[in-house]
């Protein structure tokens, strides 16, 4: 049974990889855009974690300062109670001072750890942003090269009749033939409309020449 499940898992994994390979071959830019969106989502997750870590740092800092203030306050109160001979009050203040001092020590260690983790997160987050920016720039470069490649292929198809389909090439021939017919019609119309005036001008010039020769 285990072998059966393993074979099924391997088959599904192979089919998935094949589907991804085929998808990449069909439209690599679309797949690249999907990868970039996933990277943007991961970067956004890290940004939110960074915000939470900053909030945690602020809370630790606030608790640490509060514990330090209370420890100093109880220490001073213990000294006052001791000088006044109030032993019971002194013991209470001294015990409170000890508790706050220990709390402040723990908070100081935690704050130092949080600061170290925060610095590491900030460094990695900045690295992720730079990598994401670089990937966007590389995508733009790839899209530019892909556009140039597609344009050149299209141009070559148009200019090279040997590789261009007969149907598409015949369209250009049809246009050329139409232009030739149109030019002929325009010229014919021009001569038809101007022939009378032209012949009259020629006759006038011929008569003028004859009168000169007499």
C-alpha positions in Angstrom: 0.0 0.0 0.0 2.9 2.3 0.9 4.5 1.7 -2.5 1.2 2.4 -4.2 0.9 5.8 -2.5 4.5 6.5 -3.3 4.0 5.8 -7.0 0.9 7.9 -7.1 2.7 10.8 -5.4 5.6 10.5 -7.8 3.3 10.4 -10.8 1.4 13.5 -9.6 4.7 15.3 -9.0 6.0 14.4 -12.4 2.8 15.5 -14.1 3.0 18.8 -12.1 6.6 19.4 -13.2 5.7 18.6 -16.8 2.7 21.0 -16.7 5.0 23.8 -15.3 7.6 23.1 -18.0 5.0 23.2 -20.7 3.6 26.4 -19.3 7.0 28.0 -19.1 7.7 27.0 -22.7 4.4 28.5 -23.9 4.7 31.9 -22.1 7.8 32.3 -19.9 7.0 36.0 -19.1 3.6 35.1 -17.6 5.3 32.5 -15.4 7.9 35.0 -14.4 5.2 37.5 -13.4 3.7 34.8 -11.2 7.0 34.2 -9.5 7.5 37.9 -9.0 4.0 38.2 -7.4 4.9 35.4 -5.1 8.2 37.1 -4.2 6.3 40.4 -3.5 3.9 38.5 -1.2 6.8 36.9 0.7 8.4 40.3 1.0 5.2 41.8 2.3 5.0 39.1 5.0 8.5 39.9 6.2 7.6 43.6 6.3 4.6 42.8 8.6 6.8 40.6 10.8 9.3 43.5 11.0 6.5 45.8 12.2 5.4 43.3 14.8 9.0 43.0 16.0 9.3 46.8 16.3 6.1 46.8 18.3 7.5 44.1 20.5 10.7 46.0 21.0 8.7 49.1 22.1 6.8 47.0 24.6 9.9 45.5 26.0 11.5 48.9 26.3 8.5 50.4 28.0 8.3 47.4 30.5 12.1 47.6 31.1 12.0 51.4 32.0 8.9 50.8 34.2 10.7 48.0 36.1 13.8 50.1 36.5 11.8 53.1 37.8 9.9 50.9 40.3 13.2 49.2 41.4 14.8 52.5 42.1 11.7 53.7 43.9 11.5 50.7 46.1 15.2 50.9 46.8 14.9 54.4 48.0 11.8 53.5 50.1 13.7 50.6 51.7 16.6 53.0 52.6 14.1 55.4 54.2 12.3 52.7 56.1 15.6 51.3 57.3 16.8 54.7 58.6 13.4 55.2 60.3 13.6 51.8 62.0 10.5 50.4 60.2 11.7 46.8 59.8 8.5 45.4 58.4 8.1 48.2 55.9 11.8 47.9 55.0 11.5 44.1 54.3 8.5 44.7 52.1 10.2 47.5 50.1 13.5 45.5 49.9 11.6 42.5 48.6 9.8 44.6 46.0 13.1 46.2 45.0 14.6 42.7 44.4 11.6 41.6 42.3 11.7 44.7 40.1 15.4 44.5 39.8 15.3 40.9 38.6 12.4 41.8 36.2 14.4 44.6 34.8 17.4 42.3 34.3 15.3 39.8 32.4 13.7 42.5 30.4 17.1 43.9 29.6 18.3 40.5 28.3 15.1 40.1 26.3 15.4 43.6 24.9 18.9 42.9 23.8 17.8 39.7 22.1 14.9 41.5 20.4 17.2 44.2 19.1 19.5 41.6 17.7 16.7 39.8 16.0 15.3 43.1 14.7 18.6 44.1 13.2 18.8 40.7 11.4 15.3 41.0 10.2 15.9 44.5 8.9 19.0 43.4 7.1 17.2 40.4 5.4 14.2 42.6 4.6 16.4 45.2 2.8 18.2 42.3 1.0 14.8 40.9 -0.2 13.7 44.4 -1.4 17.0 44.8 -3.4 16.6 41.3 -4.9 13.0 42.0 -5.8 13.9 45.2 -7.5 16.7 43.5 -9.4 14.2 40.8 -10.5 11.8 43.5 -11.7 14.6 45.1 -13.7 15.7 41.8 -15.2 12.1 41.2 -16.2 12.0 44.5 -18.0 15.2 43.6 -19.8 13.8 40.2 -20.8 10.6 41.7 -22.0 12.6 44.3 -24.0 14.6 41.5 -25.7 11.5 39.4 -26.2 9.8 42.3 -27.9 12.8 42.9 -30.2 12.9 39.2 -31.1 9.2 39.1 -31.9 9.5 42.3 -34.0 12.4 41.0 -35.9 10.6 37.7 -36.6 7.6 39.6 -37.9 9.8 41.9 -40.0 11.7 38.9 -41.5 8.4 37.2 -42.4 7.3 40.3 -44.2 10.6 41.0 -46.0 11.6 37.4 -46.8 9.1 36.0 -49.3 10.8 32.6 -49.0 9.8 32.2 -45.4 6.5 34.2 -45.6 3.3 32.3 -46.4 1.9 32.7 -49.9 -1.4 34.0 -48.6 0.2 36.8 -46.7 2.7 37.6 -49.4 -0.1 37.7 -52.0 -1.7 40.6 -50.0 1.3 42.7 -50.7 1.2 41.8 -54.3 -2.6 42.6 -54.4 -1.8 46.0 -52.9 1.0 46.7 -55.5 -1.3 45.7 -58.4 -4.1 47.9 -57.0 -1.6 50.8 -56.8 -0.6 50.2 -60.4 -4.2 50.1 -61.6 -5.0 53.2 -59.6 -2.0 55.1 -61.0 -3.0 54.1 -64.6 -6.6 55.2 -64.0 -5.4 58.6 -62.6 -3.1 59.1 -65.5 -5.7 58.1 -68.0 -8.2 60.5 -66.4 -5.7 63.2 -66.4 -4.9 62.8 -70.1 -8.6 62.5 -71.0 -9.4 65.7 -69.3 -6.5 67.7 -70.6 -6.2 66.3 -74.2 -8.3 69.0 -75.8 -6.4 71.8 -74.2 -3.1 70.2 -75.0 -3.9 69.5 -78.7 -5.1 73.1 -79.1 -1.9 74.3 -77.6 0.1 72.1 -79.9 -1.8 73.4 -83.0 -1.2 77.0 -81.9 2.5 76.4 -81.5 2.6 74.6 -85.0 0.9 77.5 -86.7 3.2 80.0 -85.1 6.2 78.0 -86.4 4.7 77.9 -89.9 4.1 81.7 -89.9 7.7 82.2 -88.9 9.0 80.0 -91.7 7.1 81.9 -94.5 
